[in-house]
Amino acid sequence: IMILFVPLYWLSPDIRWLLLAQAISYCIVPIILYKIAGLYTLEKYKQVLVAFGLGLAWFLYLPMRSAMDFTFHPSSLVAPLILIAFLFMEEKRYLKMWLVLGVILLFKENTPFVICGFGLYLSFHRRRFQQGLFVLILGSFLMVLLMQIVIPYFEGGDYTKLARVGIFVDPVLKLEYLFKLLFPLLFLPLMAWRRGIIALPAIMQNIVAKYEPMYSLNNHYDDLISPLLFACLPGIIIDILIPFLKRNNLNIRLICFAVLFISLTFLSKPSPLKKVWENPKKEFHSQLKDDLVRLENKFPDKPIYLQHPLFAHVNRKSTYDLNSCKINSFPNESIIAISPDKSLRHWPIKDLDQCLDMLQEGKETKQIPGFQNLLVFKINRH
């Protein structure tokens, strides 16, 4: 799907194209929630109220906020498409649903979990068992196809992320993860499980892992789960919650306010604008950008390994993310570029000072002068 950005990068190779697309996809979700809410009620005020409340909840929802704050991933663009596919499914426009699901598959290897969730929803909520079973089997088949054949073929080896499987690892952390995932939504997808089951395959992807970031709510791993949970919420609220509150003479507005207050107090994150305000652009950043341009021009044909925060700012084919300082497998005459600035010390290099010492003292590496805020090394094996 990233090929769609190529014309934009021809105009100007700038990472902000990705951030702009990410922001647009994130912000149009409430509009689609309004359309979905209209499927369950003819009362306009109820449709507007539910869509407004869920739209506000969407922008406060911690798992999706973390996904948006994290380094760009293609799956962070998929939320509106998931909701549109759900809208078509509820309208029984299945051909359009399949077309959208087909596009979703282009984003990332774990998107077949979305198809599996649709199959479970059709089976348990819509009681269309044969159709739901077919969708579930198809999603499972596509998952195996991608992880066992397609990705290993292009990577030249096994699908390494399967090594993350560890069902019984960190049970307490995983229970805490599930609580924080569902509490801001009042556990509605769990109580109305026939609808909420649409998110189960995507949730299980994180729960069966032994890789702690996948169930920490601090990374991008909930960018499929969040739109799946929100897709089923308009129906749950309009068909189940509001009638229940009316039958028991409960104040809907007071309950909504209490939920909003609890979410803002205990579960919300600071606005991204706060980070921008606290960390304004400085002369260092401009100099660093100049260094990266100089690096590209100086070594146009050499493989360049870049520190993770810098990787997305160099736009050429032979650029690689520097995962560690074990350079034995790097080709001869490769270039390694690292900024020693503390603000850029970022996963996955645990000890950047030790890494720099190894490069500066190594017999196979030679430091290249001429850069203000970058330490540049060339591998020189004789």
C-alpha positions as CSV (number, residue, x, y, z in Angstrom):
1,I,0.0,0.0,0.0
2,M,3.0,2.3,0.6
3,I,3.4,2.5,-3.2
4,L,0.6,5.1,-3.2
5,F,3.0,7.5,-1.5
6,V,5.6,7.3,-4.3
7,P,4.1,10.2,-6.4
8,L,4.1,12.4,-3.3
9,Y,7.7,11.5,-2.5
10,W,8.6,12.4,-6.1
11,L,7.2,15.9,-5.4
12,S,9.0,16.2,-2.1
13,P,10.6,13.3,-0.1
14,D,9.2,14.2,3.3
15,I,8.0,12.0,6.1
16,R,5.2,14.5,6.8
17,W,3.3,12.9,3.9
18,L,2.9,9.8,6.1
19,L,2.0,11.8,9.2
20,L,-0.6,13.8,7.2
21,A,-2.2,10.6,5.9
22,Q,-2.1,9.1,9.4
23,A,-3.8,12.2,10.9
24,I,-6.5,12.3,8.2
25,S,-7.3,8.6,8.7
26,Y,-7.5,9.0,12.4
27,C,-9.7,12.1,12.3
28,I,-12.4,10.9,9.9
29,V,-13.4,7.9,12.1
30,P,-16.1,9.9,13.9
31,I,-17.8,10.6,10.6
32,I,-18.0,6.9,9.7
33,L,-19.2,6.2,13.3
34,Y,-22.1,8.7,12.6
35,K,-23.0,6.7,9.5
36,I,-22.9,3.4,11.4
37,A,-25.1,4.8,14.2
38,G,-27.7,5.7,11.6
39,L,-28.1,2.0,10.8
40,Y,-29.6,1.4,14.3
41,T,-32.0,4.3,14.8
42,L,-34.2,6.7,12.8
43,E,-34.0,9.3,15.5
44,K,-31.5,11.9,14.4
45,Y,-30.7,13.3,17.9
46,K,-29.8,9.8,19.1
47,Q,-27.6,9.2,16.0
48,V,-25.8,12.5,16.6
49,L,-25.5,11.9,20.4
50,V,-24.0,8.5,20.0
51,A,-21.7,9.5,17.2
52,F,-20.5,12.6,19.1
53,G,-19.9,10.6,22.3
54,L,-18.0,7.8,20.5
55,G,-16.1,10.3,18.5
56,L,-14.9,12.0,21.6
57,A,-14.1,8.6,23.2
58,W,-12.1,7.7,20.0
59,F,-9.8,10.7,20.4
60,L,-9.4,9.9,24.1
61,Y,-9.0,6.1,23.8
62,L,-5.5,5.3,25.1
63,P,-4.7,2.2,22.9
64,M,-5.3,4.2,19.7
65,R,-3.6,7.3,21.0
66,S,-0.5,5.2,21.7
67,A,-0.7,3.8,18.2
68,M,-0.8,7.3,16.7
69,D,2.1,8.5,18.9
70,F,4.3,5.6,17.9
71,T,6.5,5.6,14.9
72,F,4.5,5.4,11.6
73,H,3.2,2.0,10.7
74,P,0.9,1.3,7.6
75,S,-1.7,-0.4,9.8
76,S,-2.3,3.0,11.6
77,L,-4.0,4.1,8.4
78,V,-6.5,1.2,8.3
79,A,-9.1,2.3,10.9
80,P,-11.5,4.1,8.6
81,L,-11.4,1.2,6.1
82,I,-12.3,-1.3,8.9
83,L,-15.3,0.9,9.8
84,I,-16.4,1.2,6.2
85,A,-16.2,-2.5,5.7
86,F,-18.3,-3.0,8.8
87,L,-20.8,-0.5,7.5
88,F,-21.1,-2.4,4.2
89,M,-21.5,-5.7,6.2
90,E,-24.3,-4.3,8.3
91,E,-26.0,-2.9,5.2
92,K,-25.6,-6.4,3.6
93,R,-23.6,-4.9,0.7
94,Y,-21.2,-7.8,0.8
95,L,-19.5,-7.2,-2.5
96,K,-18.4,-3.8,-1.4
97,M,-17.4,-5.3,2.0
98,W,-15.1,-7.8,0.3
99,L,-13.6,-5.1,-1.9
100,V,-12.7,-3.0,1.2
101,L,-11.4,-6.1,3.1
102,G,-9.2,-6.8,0.0
103,V,-7.7,-3.4,0.2
104,I,-7.1,-3.8,4.0
105,L,-5.0,-6.9,3.3
106,L,-2.5,-4.7,1.5
107,F,-1.5,-2.8,4.7
108,K,0.1,-5.4,6.9
109,E,0.5,-9.2,7.4
110,N,-1.7,-9.3,10.5
111,T,-4.8,-7.8,8.8
112,P,-6.3,-11.3,8.1
113,F,-7.3,-11.1,11.8
114,V,-9.8,-8.4,10.7
115,I,-11.3,-10.8,8.3
116,C,-11.5,-13.6,10.9
117,G,-13.3,-11.1,13.2
118,F,-15.9,-10.4,10.6
119,G,-16.4,-14.1,10.2
120,L,-17.1,-14.5,13.9
121,Y,-19.5,-11.5,13.9
122,L,-21.5,-12.9,11.0
123,S,-21.7,-16.3,12.8
124,F,-22.6,-15.3,16.3
125,H,-24.4,-12.0,15.9
126,R,-26.0,-12.2,12.5
127,R,-26.5,-16.0,12.8
128,R,-25.2,-16.5,9.3
129,F,-23.2,-19.5,10.2
130,Q,-22.2,-20.8,6.8
131,Q,-21.1,-17.4,5.5
132,G,-19.4,-16.6,8.8
133,L,-17.5,-19.9,8.8
134,F,-16.4,-19.3,5.2
135,V,-15.1,-15.9,6.1
136,L,-13.3,-17.2,9.2
137,I,-11.6,-20.0,7.3
138,L,-10.6,-17.7,4.5
139,G,-9.1,-15.2,6.9
140,S,-7.2,-18.1,8.6
141,F,-6.0,-19.4,5.3
142,L,-4.7,-15.9,4.2
143,M,-2.9,-15.6,7.5
144,V,-1.1,-18.9,7.1
145,L,-0.3,-18.0,3.4
146,L,1.2,-14.7,4.3
147,M,3.2,-15.8,7.3
148,Q,4.4,-19.2,6.0
149,I,4.9,-18.6,2.3
150,V,4.7,-15.0,1.1
151,I,6.7,-13.2,3.7
152,P,9.4,-15.9,4.1
153,Y,9.8,-16.0,0.3
154,F,10.5,-12.2,0.1
155,E,12.6,-12.1,3.3
156,G,14.6,-15.2,2.4
157,G,13.8,-17.0,5.7
158,D,11.2,-17.9,8.3
159,Y,8.6,-15.5,9.6
160,T,10.5,-14.5,12.7
161,K,7.6,-13.0,14.6
162,L,6.2,-16.5,15.2
163,A,9.0,-16.8,17.8
164,R,7.0,-14.3,20.0
165,V,4.3,-16.9,20.8
166,G,4.1,-17.5,24.6
167,I,0.5,-18.0,25.7
168,F,1.2,-18.4,29.5
169,V,3.8,-15.7,29.8
170,D,2.9,-12.6,31.9
171,P,-0.7,-13.6,32.9
172,V,-1.1,-10.6,35.3
173,L,0.2,-8.1,32.7
174,K,-2.2,-9.5,30.1
175,L,-5.2,-9.3,32.5
176,E,-4.2,-5.7,33.2
177,Y,-4.0,-5.1,29.5
178,L,-7.5,-6.5,28.9
179,F,-8.9,-4.4,31.7
180,K,-7.4,-1.2,30.3
181,L,-8.5,-2.1,26.8
182,L,-12.2,-2.6,27.8
183,F,-12.7,-0.4,30.9
184,P,-12.9,2.9,28.9
185,L,-15.6,1.2,26.8
186,L,-17.5,0.2,30.0
187,F,-16.8,-3.5,29.0
188,L,-19.7,-3.2,26.5
189,P,-18.0,-5.3,23.9
190,L,-17.6,-8.1,26.5
191,M,-21.1,-7.8,27.9
192,A,-22.6,-7.8,24.3
193,W,-20.1,-10.5,23.3
194,R,-21.9,-11.6,20.2
195,R,-21.1,-8.2,18.7
196,G,-17.8,-7.6,20.5
197,I,-16.4,-10.9,19.3
198,I,-15.4,-9.1,16.1
199,A,-12.3,-7.9,17.9
200,L,-11.4,-11.3,19.4
201,P,-8.9,-12.5,16.8
202,A,-7.0,-9.2,16.8
203,I,-7.0,-9.2,20.7
204,M,-5.8,-12.9,20.8
205,Q,-2.9,-11.9,18.5
206,N,-1.5,-9.8,21.4
207,I,-2.6,-12.1,24.2
208,V,-0.8,-15.2,23.0
209,A,2.5,-13.3,22.6
210,K,5.4,-13.3,25.1
211,Y,6.6,-9.9,23.7
212,E,5.6,-7.4,26.3
213,P,5.2,-4.4,24.1
214,M,2.3,-6.2,22.4
215,Y,0.2,-6.0,25.5
216,S,1.5,-2.8,27.0
217,L,-0.9,-0.2,25.4
218,N,2.2,1.9,24.7
219,N,2.9,0.9,21.1
220,H,1.1,0.5,17.8
221,Y,-0.2,-3.1,18.4
222,D,-3.8,-2.0,19.1
223,D,-4.3,-0.1,15.8
224,L,-6.5,-3.0,14.5
225,I,-8.2,-3.8,17.8
226,S,-9.4,-0.2,18.4
227,P,-11.4,0.3,15.2
228,L,-12.9,-3.2,15.5
229,L,-14.1,-2.4,19.1
230,F,-15.5,1.0,18.1
231,A,-17.3,-0.5,15.0
232,C,-19.6,-2.6,17.2
233,L,-20.2,0.1,19.8
234,P,-23.0,2.1,18.0
235,G,-25.2,-1.0,17.8
236,I,-24.5,-2.0,21.4
237,I,-25.3,1.5,22.7
238,I,-28.4,2.1,20.6
239,D,-29.9,-1.4,20.6
240,I,-28.9,-2.6,24.1
241,L,-27.5,0.1,26.5
242,I,-30.0,3.0,26.0
243,P,-33.1,0.7,26.2
244,F,-31.6,-0.9,29.4
245,L,-31.0,2.6,31.0
246,K,-34.5,3.7,30.1
247,R,-36.1,0.5,31.6
248,N,-34.3,1.1,34.8
249,N,-34.9,4.9,34.9
250,L,-31.2,5.7,34.9
251,N,-29.9,9.1,33.9
252,I,-28.0,8.6,30.6
253,R,-26.3,12.0,30.6
254,L,-25.0,11.6,34.2
255,I,-23.5,8.1,33.4
256,C,-21.9,9.5,30.2
257,F,-20.4,12.4,32.2
258,A,-19.1,10.0,34.8
259,V,-17.4,7.8,32.2
260,L,-15.9,10.8,30.5
261,F,-14.6,12.1,33.8
262,I,-13.0,8.8,34.8
263,S,-11.4,8.4,31.3
264,L,-10.0,11.9,31.4
265,T,-8.7,11.5,34.9
266,F,-7.2,8.1,34.9
267,L,-6.8,6.8,31.3
268,S,-6.2,9.6,28.9
269,K,-2.8,10.8,27.5
270,P,-1.6,14.4,27.2
271,S,-2.3,16.0,23.8
272,P,0.4,15.6,21.2
273,L,0.5,19.4,21.0
274,K,1.9,19.4,24.5
275,K,4.9,17.5,23.3
276,V,5.4,19.9,20.4
277,W,5.1,22.9,22.9
278,E,7.6,21.3,25.3
279,N,10.0,20.3,22.5
280,P,10.0,23.0,19.9
281,K,12.2,22.7,16.8
282,K,15.7,23.9,17.6
283,E,18.8,24.8,15.5
284,F,20.1,21.3,16.4
285,H,17.2,19.7,14.4
286,S,18.0,21.9,11.3
287,Q,21.6,21.0,11.5
288,L,20.8,17.3,11.8
289,K,18.6,17.5,8.8
290,D,21.5,19.2,6.9
291,D,23.8,16.4,8.1
292,L,21.4,13.7,6.7
293,V,21.2,15.5,3.3
294,R,25.0,15.7,3.3
295,L,25.2,12.0,4.2
296,E,23.0,11.0,1.3
297,N,25.0,13.1,-1.2
298,K,28.3,11.9,0.1
299,F,27.5,8.2,-0.1
300,P,25.0,7.8,-3.0
301,D,25.8,4.2,-3.7
302,K,26.7,2.8,-0.2
303,P,24.4,1.0,2.1
304,I,23.6,3.3,5.1
305,Y,22.6,2.0,8.5
306,L,20.8,4.6,10.5
307,Q,19.7,5.0,14.1
308,H,16.0,4.3,14.4
309,P,14.7,7.9,14.8
310,L,16.7,9.0,11.8
311,F,15.8,6.0,9.5
312,A,12.5,7.5,8.2
313,H,14.2,10.8,7.2
314,V,16.5,9.3,4.5
315,N,14.6,8.3,1.5
316,R,16.4,5.8,-0.7
317,K,16.5,2.1,-1.3
318,S,19.8,1.1,0.3
319,T,18.9,2.5,3.7
320,Y,18.6,0.2,6.8
321,D,17.4,0.5,10.3
322,L,20.3,0.0,12.8
323,N,18.9,-2.6,15.1
324,S,22.2,-3.3,17.0
325,C,25.9,-2.6,16.9
326,K,26.8,-6.1,15.8
327,I,28.2,-5.2,12.5
328,N,29.7,-8.5,11.4
329,S,26.9,-9.1,8.9
330,F,27.1,-5.6,7.4
331,P,28.6,-5.5,3.9
332,N,32.0,-4.0,3.5
333,E,32.1,-0.2,3.0
334,S,28.7,0.2,4.6
335,I,28.0,3.5,6.4
336,I,26.7,3.7,9.9
337,A,25.2,7.0,11.1
338,I,24.3,7.8,14.7
339,S,23.4,11.0,16.6
340,P,24.7,11.0,20.2
341,D,22.1,13.5,21.2
342,K,20.1,12.2,24.3
343,S,16.7,13.1,22.8
344,L,17.3,10.6,20.0
345,R,18.3,7.6,22.1
346,H,15.7,5.2,21.0
347,W,14.8,1.5,20.9
348,P,16.2,-1.0,20.0
349,I,19.8,-0.1,20.9
350,K,19.9,-0.5,24.7
351,D,23.2,1.2,25.4
352,L,24.1,3.8,22.8
353,D,27.3,4.9,24.6
354,Q,28.7,1.4,24.5
355,C,27.7,1.1,20.9
356,L,29.6,4.3,20.0
357,D,32.6,3.1,21.9
358,M,32.6,-0.1,20.0
359,L,32.4,1.7,16.7
360,Q,35.1,4.3,17.6
361,E,37.5,1.7,18.9
362,G,36.8,-1.0,16.4
363,K,39.4,-2.1,13.9
364,E,36.9,-2.5,11.1
365,T,35.3,0.9,11.4
366,K,36.7,4.3,10.5
367,Q,35.0,7.6,11.6
368,I,34.2,10.0,8.7
369,P,34.6,13.7,9.6
370,G,32.5,16.6,8.2
371,F,29.2,16.2,10.2
372,Q,28.0,18.5,12.9
373,N,25.5,16.3,14.8
374,L,26.1,12.9,13.4
375,L,28.8,10.4,14.1
376,V,29.4,8.6,10.8
377,F,31.5,5.5,10.4
378,K,32.5,3.4,7.4
379,I,33.2,-0.3,7.6
380,N,36.6,-0.9,6.1
381,R,37.6,-4.6,6.1
382,H,41.0,-5.4,4.5
